[in-house]
Amino acid sequence: MQFTDRTDAGRRLAEKLGHLGPHEPVVLGLPRGGVPVAFEVARALGAPLDVTVVRKLGVPYHPELGFGAIGEGGARVISDEIVRHAGVREQDLAAVERAEEEELTRRAHAYRKGRERLPLRGRAVIVVDDGIATGATARAACQVVRAQGAAHVVLAVPVASPDVVARLRDDVDEVVCLSAPAPFSSVGEWYQDFSQTSDQEVVALLARAGDGGPAAETVEVEAGGTGLTGDLVLPAATGGVVVFAHGSGSGRHSPRNRAVARTLNRAGLGTLLLDLLTPGEEADRANVFDIGLLADRLADATRWLRHRVTVPVGSFGASTGAAAALRAAAATDSGIGAVVSRGGRPDLAGADLAAVRAPTLLIVGGDDTTVIDLNRRARETLHCENRLEIVPGATHLFEEPGALEQVAELARDWFTAHLVRKGPGGR
C-alpha cells in the first residue's frame, strides 16, 4: 500500500479508527511528520489534537542507545537494566536528562505557542506517527503517554516494519497499522510525497485544530418514548441546523458524518448528530433497516429541535438514513426545509418520495453504479426541486482522497442556499 502524502495517509488511517469515536479520544501527533497524519485523524473523529513531545535519553558516549525517555509534565520512563549494564554514573545520566528537558520545553513551547497541553489522565489516547522504522520514538512516546495517566493507549500509523509492529503490541493497548510490508527499508518509500514537515506546518495545524469551532453539547432527545443521545453544535448566529440520519450500522460517532458536520459548522450551520437507535435496539439488525421506525424517530427529533431553535432545519441522510430522512420530510408538518442524501437508498422511502417537498440533493459516488441507478429512478418520483451529483471515482463510503470533502462542500452549498438564504421555514 502506497500513500500519496501524509494527508492521504491520515484520512485512510482515520477510517480504521472510527471504533474509537465513542471513547472520545485525544489524538497526539509525533512531531514533526506525524502531525499532518494526526490532524486528519482528529478531524475525522471530531477529537482534540495535540502533540506529544518526547525526548530520548541516550547513554553518554553512546547516545544512540536509549536508557529512557522524558515527556511533559514530569513524565519519566527509565530502563534500570540498560542503566546498570551501561555502567554510567548517576551524575552523568542526570546531566543528560537536564539537557533533554531544556530541549523538550523549548520544542513544546514553540509548537503550542502558549496553549495548554491537553490533559490525558483517564482518557483514551491515540498516538499517531507517519510511519515506524525502528520504533524507538514511538515506544518512548507511548510509555510517556501512559506515565501521564492515559487509561487506554492506541498507537496508529499508516505503515511500519512488521517486526516492529509485533514488538510494540506489548507497549500499548492497541496497534492500528494499515500496512506492514516485508521487506521494509524505510518509511519514505511508501509515500509518493514524503517531503519534510516544517515546524511552521506543525504550528499551523495545531492552530487550525484549536480553532475547530464551538464545542458539542450532549443532549437527550425524546423520540417516541425513547431517549436518544445526540451531539448538538450551534455556532454563533447560526442560520440553520442540520439533523443527521446515519446509515445502517453507523451512529453519531461516524467519522464520515462528523467530518461533513464540521464543514457545515464552519459555514455557520448547526448540526445535530444522534443515534436513532439505542444500543439494545441496534443488536437486532431488523431495526437497522426499519425505515418507518427510523423516519418516525427522525421526525420526532426534528420537532424537538424546532422547539429549541428558531432557524430552519434540514436533514442529512446517509445510506438507509437517507430513506428515513426523505420519508420524514414527506410528512406535511415535517418542518424539514432541505434534504441531502450521501450514498443514499431513496428507493427505500417507497411511495413517500412523491410527497417530499423539501429541496433534495442526491450525492452518489461515481463507482457506486448500483446506487447511481437507484438514485436516478428516485428522481423520476420526486416532485420537489432536486439534483443528482456524482462524485467521480468515489465508491459507496467516499473513502477516496478528496471524495468526502466534495460531499461536505456540496452539502454545505445546498443547505446554505435552501435553509440560510430562504430564512424561517427554509421554504
C-alpha positions as CSV (number, residue, x, y, z in Angstrom):
1,M,0.0,0.0,0.0
2,Q,1.4,3.4,-1.0
3,F,0.2,6.8,0.1
4,T,0.0,10.0,-1.9
5,D,1.2,12.1,1.1
6,R,0.6,12.4,4.8
7,T,-2.8,13.9,4.3
8,D,-3.9,10.9,2.3
9,A,-2.4,8.6,4.9
10,G,-4.2,10.3,7.7
11,R,-7.6,10.1,6.0
12,R,-7.1,6.4,5.3
13,L,-5.9,5.8,8.9
14,A,-9.0,7.6,10.3
15,E,-11.3,5.1,8.6
16,K,-9.8,2.4,10.7
17,L,-10.1,4.3,13.9
18,G,-13.8,5.0,13.8
19,H,-14.5,2.5,16.6
20,L,-12.7,4.7,19.0
21,G,-15.1,7.6,18.5
22,P,-17.4,6.7,21.3
23,H,-14.4,6.8,23.7
24,E,-13.9,10.5,23.0
25,P,-10.2,10.1,22.5
26,V,-7.4,12.6,22.4
27,V,-5.2,12.5,19.3
28,L,-1.5,13.1,19.7
29,G,0.9,13.6,16.8
30,L,4.6,12.9,16.9
31,P,6.4,16.0,15.7
32,R,7.0,16.6,13.0
33,G,5.9,14.2,10.3
34,G,3.2,12.6,12.5
35,V,1.3,15.8,13.0
36,P,-0.2,16.1,9.5
37,V,-1.4,12.5,9.8
38,A,-2.8,13.1,13.2
39,F,-4.6,16.2,12.1
40,E,-6.7,14.2,9.6
41,V,-7.4,11.5,12.2
42,A,-8.5,14.2,14.8
43,R,-10.7,15.9,12.2
44,A,-12.4,12.7,11.2
45,L,-13.1,11.6,14.8
46,G,-14.0,15.1,16.0
47,A,-11.3,14.7,18.6
48,P,-8.9,17.3,20.1
49,L,-5.4,17.4,18.7
50,D,-2.1,17.9,20.4
51,V,1.5,16.9,20.1
52,T,3.3,14.5,22.3
53,V,6.8,15.9,22.7
54,V,9.2,13.3,24.0
55,R,13.0,13.2,24.2
56,K,15.0,10.0,24.2
57,L,17.6,9.8,26.9
58,G,20.8,8.5,25.4
59,V,23.7,6.9,27.2
60,P,26.7,9.3,27.3
61,Y,29.3,8.4,24.7
62,H,26.8,6.0,23.2
63,P,23.7,8.3,22.6
64,E,22.0,6.0,20.1
65,L,21.4,3.6,23.0
66,G,18.5,5.0,24.9
67,F,18.2,4.4,28.6
68,G,14.8,6.1,28.9
69,A,12.6,8.9,27.8
70,I,11.0,12.0,29.2
71,G,7.8,13.9,28.4
72,E,6.0,16.9,29.5
73,G,4.5,17.2,33.0
74,G,7.4,15.4,34.6
75,A,6.7,12.1,32.8
76,R,9.8,9.9,33.0
77,V,10.5,6.4,31.9
78,I,13.8,4.8,32.8
79,S,15.2,1.4,32.0
80,D,17.1,0.4,35.1
81,E,18.5,-2.6,33.2
82,I,20.2,-0.5,30.5
83,V,21.5,1.9,33.1
84,R,23.0,-1.0,35.0
85,H,24.6,-2.7,32.0
86,A,25.9,0.6,30.6
87,G,27.7,1.3,33.9
88,V,27.1,5.0,33.6
89,R,27.4,7.2,36.7
90,E,24.2,8.7,38.1
91,Q,25.5,12.3,37.7
92,D,26.2,11.7,34.0
93,L,22.7,10.4,33.5
94,A,21.3,13.4,35.4
95,A,23.2,15.7,33.1
96,V,21.7,14.1,30.0
97,E,18.2,14.4,31.5
98,R,18.6,18.1,32.3
99,A,19.8,18.9,28.7
100,E,16.9,17.0,27.2
101,E,14.4,18.7,29.5
102,E,15.5,22.0,28.2
103,E,15.1,21.0,24.6
104,L,11.7,19.4,25.4
105,T,10.4,22.6,27.0
106,R,11.7,24.7,24.1
107,R,10.0,22.5,21.4
108,A,6.7,22.2,23.3
109,H,6.5,26.0,23.7
110,A,7.4,26.5,20.0
111,Y,4.7,24.2,18.8
112,R,1.9,25.2,21.0
113,K,2.5,29.0,21.1
114,G,1.3,29.3,24.7
115,R,-1.6,26.9,24.5
116,E,-2.0,24.5,27.4
117,R,-1.1,20.8,27.0
118,L,-4.2,18.7,26.8
119,P,-4.8,16.6,29.9
120,L,-4.5,12.8,29.4
121,R,-5.4,11.4,32.7
122,G,-8.2,8.8,32.4
123,R,-8.5,9.4,28.6
124,A,-8.2,7.2,25.6
125,V,-5.2,8.5,23.7
126,I,-4.3,7.8,20.0
127,V,-0.6,8.3,19.4
128,V,0.0,8.9,15.6
129,D,3.1,8.9,13.5
130,D,3.6,8.9,9.7
131,G,5.4,5.5,9.9
132,I,7.7,3.4,12.1
133,A,11.0,2.0,11.1
134,T,12.8,1.2,14.4
135,G,10.0,2.0,16.9
136,A,12.3,3.7,19.4
137,T,10.5,7.1,19.3
138,A,7.0,5.6,19.1
139,R,7.7,3.3,22.1
140,A,9.0,6.2,24.1
141,A,6.0,8.3,23.3
142,C,3.5,5.6,24.3
143,Q,5.4,4.9,27.5
144,V,5.4,8.7,28.3
145,V,1.7,9.0,27.5
146,R,0.9,6.1,29.8
147,A,3.0,7.8,32.5
148,Q,0.9,10.9,32.0
149,G,-2.2,9.0,33.1
150,A,-3.7,7.8,29.8
151,A,-6.2,5.0,30.5
152,H,-6.1,3.4,27.0
153,V,-3.2,3.9,24.6
154,V,-3.5,3.3,20.9
155,L,-0.6,3.5,18.5
156,A,-1.8,4.3,15.0
157,V,0.4,4.5,11.9
158,P,-0.1,4.2,8.2
159,V,2.9,1.9,7.6
160,A,5.6,0.2,9.7
161,S,8.1,-2.6,9.8
162,P,6.2,-5.9,10.6
163,D,8.8,-6.9,13.2
164,V,8.5,-3.6,15.0
165,V,4.7,-3.7,15.0
166,A,4.8,-7.1,16.7
167,R,7.2,-5.8,19.4
168,L,5.2,-2.6,20.0
169,R,2.0,-4.5,20.8
170,D,3.4,-5.2,24.2
171,D,3.7,-1.5,25.0
172,V,0.2,-0.3,24.1
173,D,-3.4,-1.5,24.4
174,E,-3.9,-1.5,20.6
175,V,-1.9,-1.1,17.4
176,V,-3.6,0.1,14.3
177,C,-1.3,-0.2,11.2
178,L,-2.6,0.0,7.7
179,S,0.3,-1.7,6.1
180,A,3.3,-3.7,7.4
181,P,5.1,-4.7,4.2
182,A,8.1,-7.0,4.0
183,P,10.8,-6.3,3.2
184,F,10.8,-2.9,4.8
185,S,13.7,-0.5,4.4
186,S,12.3,3.0,5.2
187,V,9.0,4.8,5.8
188,G,9.5,7.2,2.9
189,E,9.5,4.5,0.3
190,W,5.7,4.1,0.9
191,Y,4.9,7.7,0.2
192,Q,4.8,9.4,-3.2
193,D,5.4,12.7,-1.4
194,F,7.5,12.4,1.8
195,S,8.8,15.9,1.9
196,Q,9.9,17.2,5.3
197,T,7.3,18.7,7.6
198,S,8.4,22.0,9.0
199,D,7.9,23.4,12.5
200,Q,5.8,26.1,10.9
201,E,3.4,23.5,9.5
202,V,3.1,21.8,12.9
203,V,2.2,25.1,14.5
204,A,-0.3,25.9,11.8
205,L,-2.1,22.5,12.0
206,L,-2.3,22.7,15.8
207,A,-3.8,26.2,15.5
208,R,-6.3,25.0,12.9
209,A,-7.3,22.2,15.1
210,G,-7.7,24.5,18.1
211,D,-10.0,26.8,16.1
212,G,-12.4,24.0,15.3
213,G,-15.5,26.0,16.3
214,P,-18.0,25.6,19.2
215,A,-18.0,22.5,21.3
216,A,-20.7,19.9,21.0
217,E,-23.4,19.7,23.7
218,T,-24.5,16.2,24.6
219,V,-28.3,16.2,24.5
220,E,-31.1,13.6,25.1
221,V,-33.9,13.8,22.5
222,E,-37.3,12.3,23.3
223,A,-38.5,10.3,20.3
224,G,-41.5,8.0,20.5
225,G,-41.0,7.5,24.2
226,T,-37.3,6.6,23.8
227,G,-34.4,8.8,24.9
228,L,-31.9,9.2,22.1
229,T,-28.4,10.6,22.7
230,G,-27.1,13.3,20.4
231,D,-24.3,15.8,19.9
232,L,-25.7,19.3,19.2
233,V,-23.4,22.1,17.8
234,L,-24.9,25.6,17.5
235,P,-22.4,28.1,16.1
236,A,-23.0,31.8,17.0
237,A,-25.7,33.4,14.8
238,T,-26.4,30.1,13.1
239,G,-28.6,30.4,10.0
240,G,-29.9,26.8,10.1
241,V,-29.5,23.4,11.8
242,V,-29.0,20.1,10.1
243,V,-30.1,16.8,11.7
244,F,-28.0,13.7,10.6
245,A,-29.7,10.4,9.9
246,H,-27.0,7.8,9.9
247,G,-26.9,4.7,7.7
248,S,-27.1,1.0,8.7
249,G,-24.5,0.0,11.3
250,S,-23.5,3.7,11.9
251,G,-24.2,6.3,14.5
252,R,-23.4,9.8,15.8
253,H,-19.7,8.8,16.0
254,S,-19.4,8.1,12.3
255,P,-16.1,9.8,11.2
256,R,-17.5,10.5,7.8
257,N,-20.6,12.3,9.1
258,R,-18.6,14.1,11.7
259,A,-16.3,15.4,9.0
260,V,-19.3,16.7,7.0
261,A,-20.7,18.2,10.1
262,R,-17.6,20.2,10.8
263,T,-17.7,21.6,7.3
264,L,-21.3,22.7,8.0
265,N,-20.3,24.2,11.3
266,R,-17.5,26.2,9.7
267,A,-20.1,27.6,7.3
268,G,-22.3,28.8,10.3
269,L,-24.7,25.9,10.2
270,G,-25.7,24.0,13.4
271,T,-25.7,20.2,13.4
272,L,-27.4,17.5,15.5
273,L,-25.8,14.1,15.2
274,L,-27.8,11.5,17.1
275,D,-28.2,7.7,17.4
276,L,-31.7,6.9,16.1
277,L,-31.5,3.5,17.8
278,T,-30.4,2.6,21.4
279,P,-27.5,0.1,21.8
280,G,-30.0,-2.6,22.6
281,E,-32.1,-1.9,19.5
282,E,-29.0,-1.9,17.3
283,A,-28.3,-5.5,18.3
284,D,-31.4,-6.5,16.3
285,R,-30.4,-6.0,12.7
286,A,-34.1,-5.7,11.7
287,N,-34.3,-2.4,13.4
288,V,-31.4,-1.1,11.4
289,F,-33.4,-1.5,8.2
290,D,-36.8,-0.5,9.7
291,I,-37.1,2.8,7.6
292,G,-40.5,3.5,9.2
293,L,-39.1,3.4,12.7
294,L,-36.0,5.5,11.8
295,A,-38.2,8.1,10.0
296,D,-40.5,8.4,13.0
297,R,-37.6,8.9,15.3
298,L,-36.1,11.5,12.9
299,A,-39.4,13.3,12.7
300,D,-39.6,13.5,16.5
301,A,-36.0,14.7,16.7
302,T,-36.8,17.4,14.2
303,R,-39.8,18.6,16.2
304,W,-37.7,18.6,19.4
305,L,-35.1,20.7,17.6
306,R,-37.6,23.1,16.2
307,H,-38.8,23.9,19.7
308,R,-35.3,24.6,20.7
309,V,-34.1,26.8,17.8
310,T,-35.9,29.5,15.7
311,V,-33.9,28.8,12.5
312,P,-34.8,26.4,9.6
313,V,-34.0,22.7,10.0
314,G,-32.6,20.4,7.3
315,S,-31.7,16.7,7.2
316,F,-28.6,14.9,6.0
317,G,-29.1,11.2,5.4
318,A,-26.5,8.5,4.6
319,S,-27.3,5.1,3.1
320,T,-30.5,3.8,4.7
321,G,-30.6,7.0,6.8
322,A,-31.3,8.9,3.5
323,A,-34.5,6.9,3.1
324,A,-35.5,7.8,6.7
325,A,-34.8,11.5,6.0
326,L,-36.9,11.5,2.9
327,R,-39.8,9.7,4.5
328,A,-39.7,12.1,7.4
329,A,-39.6,15.1,5.0
330,A,-42.7,13.7,3.2
331,A,-45.0,14.5,6.2
332,T,-47.0,17.7,5.8
333,D,-45.9,19.0,9.2
334,S,-42.3,17.8,8.9
335,G,-40.6,21.2,9.1
336,I,-37.7,19.9,7.2
337,G,-36.6,22.6,4.8
338,A,-33.9,20.8,2.8
339,V,-32.5,17.3,2.4
340,V,-29.1,16.0,1.4
341,S,-28.5,12.3,0.7
342,R,-25.0,10.8,0.8
343,G,-24.7,7.4,-0.9
344,G,-28.4,7.0,-0.1
345,R,-31.1,4.5,-0.7
346,P,-34.0,6.8,-1.6
347,D,-35.8,3.9,-3.1
348,L,-36.4,2.5,0.4
349,A,-38.7,5.6,1.1
350,G,-41.2,4.0,-1.3
351,A,-44.3,5.9,-2.3
352,D,-43.4,8.7,0.2
353,L,-40.9,10.1,-2.3
354,A,-43.7,11.7,-4.3
355,A,-44.8,13.7,-1.2
356,V,-41.4,15.2,-0.5
357,R,-41.5,19.0,-1.0
358,A,-38.1,19.9,0.6
359,P,-35.4,20.7,-2.0
360,T,-33.4,17.4,-2.2
361,L,-29.7,16.9,-3.2
362,L,-28.7,13.3,-4.0
363,I,-24.9,12.6,-3.8
364,V,-23.5,9.3,-5.1
365,G,-20.0,8.0,-5.8
366,G,-19.2,7.6,-9.5
367,D,-18.1,4.0,-8.9
368,D,-21.2,3.1,-6.9
369,T,-23.1,2.1,-10.0
370,T,-26.0,0.2,-8.4
371,V,-26.8,3.1,-6.1
372,I,-26.5,5.6,-9.0
373,D,-29.3,3.8,-10.8
374,L,-31.4,3.7,-7.7
375,N,-31.0,7.5,-7.3
376,R,-31.8,8.2,-10.9
377,R,-35.0,6.3,-10.6
378,A,-35.8,8.1,-7.4
379,R,-35.5,11.4,-9.2
380,E,-38.3,10.4,-11.5
381,T,-40.6,10.0,-8.5
382,L,-39.6,13.2,-6.7
383,H,-41.8,16.3,-7.4
384,C,-39.7,18.7,-5.4
385,E,-36.6,20.7,-6.5
386,N,-33.9,18.1,-6.7
387,R,-30.4,17.4,-8.2
388,L,-28.1,14.4,-8.5
389,E,-24.4,15.0,-8.0
390,I,-22.0,12.2,-8.9
391,V,-18.5,12.4,-7.3
392,P,-16.1,10.9,-9.9
393,G,-14.1,7.9,-8.8
394,A,-15.8,7.6,-5.4
395,T,-17.2,4.4,-4.0
396,H,-20.1,3.9,-1.6
397,L,-18.2,5.2,1.5
398,F,-16.4,8.0,-0.3
399,E,-13.0,6.8,1.1
400,E,-11.0,8.0,-1.8
401,P,-8.8,11.1,-1.4
402,G,-10.8,14.3,-1.6
403,A,-14.2,12.5,-2.1
404,L,-15.6,13.2,1.3
405,E,-14.5,16.8,1.1
406,Q,-16.6,17.1,-2.1
407,V,-19.6,15.7,-0.4
408,A,-19.2,18.1,2.5
409,E,-18.8,21.1,0.2
410,L,-21.9,20.1,-1.9
411,A,-23.9,19.6,1.3
412,R,-22.8,23.0,2.7
413,D,-23.7,24.8,-0.5
414,W,-27.1,23.1,-0.7
415,F,-28.1,23.8,2.9
416,T,-26.8,27.4,2.7
417,A,-28.9,28.0,-0.4
418,H,-32.1,26.3,0.8
419,L,-32.0,27.0,4.5
420,V,-30.0,30.1,5.4
421,R,-30.9,32.2,2.4
422,K,-34.6,31.5,2.5
423,G,-35.0,32.2,6.2
424,P,-37.6,30.8,8.6
425,G,-39.1,27.6,7.4
426,G,-36.4,27.1,4.8
427,R,-39.1,27.2,2.0
